[in-house]
Protein backbone atom coordinates (compact mmCIF):
# COMPACT_ATOMS: atom_id res chain seq x y z
CA UNK A 1 0.00 0.00 0.00
CA UNK A 2 1.46 3.34 -1.04
CA UNK A 3 1.75 6.19 1.44
CA UNK A 4 -0.09 9.44 0.89
CA UNK A 5 2.20 12.31 -0.04
CA UNK A 6 3.29 14.52 2.83
CA UNK A 7 1.86 18.06 2.79
CA UNK A 8 4.55 20.69 3.30
CA UNK A 9 4.00 24.35 4.21
CA UNK A 10 6.29 27.13 5.32
CA UNK A 11 5.64 29.04 8.52
CA UNK A 12 7.31 32.41 8.56
CA UNK A 13 10.89 32.63 7.33
CA UNK A 14 12.45 29.80 9.29
CA UNK A 15 9.93 26.98 9.76
CA UNK A 16 8.87 24.14 7.51
CA UNK A 17 5.82 22.17 8.65
CA UNK A 18 5.09 18.70 7.29
CA UNK A 19 1.73 17.01 7.78
CA UNK A 20 2.22 13.26 7.32
CA UNK A 21 -1.42 12.33 7.80
CA UNK A 22 -4.61 14.01 8.97
CA UNK A 23 -5.22 11.23 11.49
CA UNK A 24 -2.91 10.15 14.28
CA UNK A 25 -1.64 6.62 13.80
CA UNK A 26 1.41 4.55 14.55
CA UNK A 27 2.08 4.23 10.82
CA UNK A 28 2.18 8.03 10.45
CA UNK A 29 4.34 8.40 13.55
CA UNK A 30 6.92 5.86 12.42
CA UNK A 31 6.96 7.32 8.91
CA UNK A 32 7.74 10.72 10.44
CA UNK A 33 10.35 9.21 12.74
CA UNK A 34 12.07 7.52 9.82
CA UNK A 35 12.04 10.71 7.75
CA UNK A 36 13.24 13.03 10.54
CA UNK A 37 16.07 10.62 11.42
CA UNK A 38 17.09 10.56 7.76
CA UNK A 39 17.05 14.37 7.67
CA UNK A 40 19.12 14.51 10.85
CA UNK A 41 21.64 12.10 9.35
CA UNK A 42 22.08 14.45 6.36
CA UNK A 43 23.50 17.08 8.73
CA UNK A 44 22.42 19.92 6.47
CA UNK A 45 24.02 23.19 7.50
CA UNK A 46 21.35 25.60 8.65
CA UNK A 47 18.96 23.04 10.17
CA UNK A 48 18.50 24.20 13.75
CA UNK A 49 15.72 21.99 15.18
CA UNK A 50 13.69 19.01 14.09
CA UNK A 51 10.54 18.51 16.14
CA UNK A 52 8.53 15.33 15.59
CA UNK A 53 4.89 15.03 16.62
CA UNK A 54 2.49 12.14 16.15
CA UNK A 55 1.39 12.75 12.56
CA UNK A 56 3.57 15.72 11.61
CA UNK A 57 6.94 17.31 12.13
CA UNK A 58 8.45 20.76 11.99
CA UNK A 59 11.93 21.85 10.95
CA UNK A 60 13.40 25.15 12.11
CA UNK A 61 16.19 26.35 9.85
CA UNK A 62 18.31 29.42 9.22
CA UNK A 63 17.26 30.80 5.80
CA UNK A 64 20.54 32.73 5.54
CA UNK A 65 22.44 29.42 5.53
CA UNK A 66 19.91 27.01 3.98
CA UNK A 67 17.52 28.16 1.27
CA UNK A 68 13.91 27.05 1.92
CA UNK A 69 13.55 25.38 -1.48
CA UNK A 70 16.74 23.35 -0.90
CA UNK A 71 15.39 22.02 2.40
CA UNK A 72 12.04 21.18 0.79
CA UNK A 73 13.74 19.38 -2.12
CA UNK A 74 15.92 17.38 0.28
CA UNK A 75 12.88 16.29 2.29
CA UNK A 76 11.05 15.26 -0.87
CA UNK A 77 14.05 13.18 -1.96
CA UNK A 78 14.18 11.53 1.47
CA UNK A 79 10.42 10.95 1.37
CA UNK A 80 10.67 9.24 -2.03
CA UNK A 81 13.50 7.03 -0.78
CA UNK A 82 11.70 6.06 2.45
CA UNK A 83 8.29 5.19 1.04
CA UNK A 84 8.89 1.46 0.89
CA UNK A 85 7.30 -0.82 3.44
CA UNK A 86 9.45 -1.52 6.46
CA UNK A 87 10.55 -5.16 6.36
CA UNK A 88 12.00 -5.29 9.87
CA UNK A 89 10.35 -7.53 12.44
CA UNK A 90 8.31 -5.65 15.04
CA UNK A 91 9.84 -5.51 18.50
CA UNK A 92 8.41 -7.78 21.13
CA UNK A 93 7.65 -6.61 24.62
CA UNK A 94 7.95 -8.62 27.78
CA UNK A 95 6.68 -7.53 31.14
CA UNK A 96 8.08 -9.01 34.32
CA UNK A 97 6.08 -8.56 37.50
CA UNK A 98 7.48 -9.20 40.95
CA UNK A 99 5.47 -9.38 44.14
CA UNK A 100 7.17 -8.59 47.42
CA UNK A 101 5.82 -8.69 50.91
CA UNK A 102 7.08 -7.15 54.10
CA UNK A 103 6.47 -8.82 57.43
CA UNK A 104 5.67 -5.89 59.71
CA UNK A 105 5.04 -8.16 62.69
CA UNK A 106 8.77 -8.78 63.04
CA UNK A 107 10.61 -5.45 63.73
CA UNK A 108 14.00 -7.17 63.27
CA UNK A 109 13.14 -7.86 59.63
CA UNK A 110 13.29 -4.12 58.87
CA UNK A 111 16.96 -3.73 59.79
C-alpha positions as CSV (number, residue, x, y, z in Angstrom):
1,X,0.0,0.0,0.0
2,X,1.5,3.3,-1.0
3,X,1.7,6.2,1.4
4,X,-0.1,9.4,0.9
5,X,2.2,12.3,0.0
6,X,3.3,14.5,2.8
7,X,1.9,18.1,2.8
8,X,4.6,20.7,3.3
9,X,4.0,24.3,4.2
10,X,6.3,27.1,5.3
11,X,5.6,29.0,8.5
12,X,7.3,32.4,8.6
13,X,10.9,32.6,7.3
14,X,12.4,29.8,9.3
15,X,9.9,27.0,9.8
16,X,8.9,24.1,7.5
17,X,5.8,22.2,8.7
18,X,5.1,18.7,7.3
19,X,1.7,17.0,7.8
20,X,2.2,13.3,7.3
21,X,-1.4,12.3,7.8
22,X,-4.6,14.0,9.0
23,X,-5.2,11.2,11.5
24,X,-2.9,10.1,14.3
25,X,-1.6,6.6,13.8
26,X,1.4,4.5,14.5
27,X,2.1,4.2,10.8
28,X,2.2,8.0,10.4
29,X,4.3,8.4,13.5
30,X,6.9,5.9,12.4
31,X,7.0,7.3,8.9
32,X,7.7,10.7,10.4
33,X,10.4,9.2,12.7
34,X,12.1,7.5,9.8
35,X,12.0,10.7,7.8
36,X,13.2,13.0,10.5
37,X,16.1,10.6,11.4
38,X,17.1,10.6,7.8
39,X,17.1,14.4,7.7
40,X,19.1,14.5,10.9
41,X,21.6,12.1,9.3
42,X,22.1,14.4,6.4
43,X,23.5,17.1,8.7
44,X,22.4,19.9,6.5
45,X,24.0,23.2,7.5
46,X,21.3,25.6,8.7
47,X,19.0,23.0,10.2
48,X,18.5,24.2,13.8
49,X,15.7,22.0,15.2
50,X,13.7,19.0,14.1
51,X,10.5,18.5,16.1
52,X,8.5,15.3,15.6
53,X,4.9,15.0,16.6
54,X,2.5,12.1,16.1
55,X,1.4,12.7,12.6
56,X,3.6,15.7,11.6
57,X,6.9,17.3,12.1
58,X,8.4,20.8,12.0
59,X,11.9,21.9,11.0
60,X,13.4,25.1,12.1
61,X,16.2,26.4,9.9
62,X,18.3,29.4,9.2
63,X,17.3,30.8,5.8
64,X,20.5,32.7,5.5
65,X,22.4,29.4,5.5
66,X,19.9,27.0,4.0
67,X,17.5,28.2,1.3
68,X,13.9,27.1,1.9
69,X,13.5,25.4,-1.5
70,X,16.7,23.3,-0.9
71,X,15.4,22.0,2.4
72,X,12.0,21.2,0.8
73,X,13.7,19.4,-2.1
74,X,15.9,17.4,0.3
75,X,12.9,16.3,2.3
76,X,11.0,15.3,-0.9
77,X,14.0,13.2,-2.0
78,X,14.2,11.5,1.5
79,X,10.4,10.9,1.4
80,X,10.7,9.2,-2.0
81,X,13.5,7.0,-0.8
82,X,11.7,6.1,2.4
83,X,8.3,5.2,1.0
84,X,8.9,1.5,0.9
85,X,7.3,-0.8,3.4
86,X,9.5,-1.5,6.5
87,X,10.6,-5.2,6.4
88,X,12.0,-5.3,9.9
89,X,10.4,-7.5,12.4
90,X,8.3,-5.7,15.0
91,X,9.8,-5.5,18.5
92,X,8.4,-7.8,21.1
93,X,7.6,-6.6,24.6
94,X,8.0,-8.6,27.8
95,X,6.7,-7.5,31.1
96,X,8.1,-9.0,34.3
97,X,6.1,-8.6,37.5
98,X,7.5,-9.2,40.9
99,X,5.5,-9.4,44.1
100,X,7.2,-8.6,47.4
101,X,5.8,-8.7,50.9
102,X,7.1,-7.2,54.1
103,X,6.5,-8.8,57.4
104,X,5.7,-5.9,59.7
105,X,5.0,-8.2,62.7
106,X,8.8,-8.8,63.0
107,X,10.6,-5.5,63.7
108,X,14.0,-7.2,63.3
109,X,13.1,-7.9,59.6
110,X,13.3,-4.1,58.9
111,X,17.0,-3.7,59.8
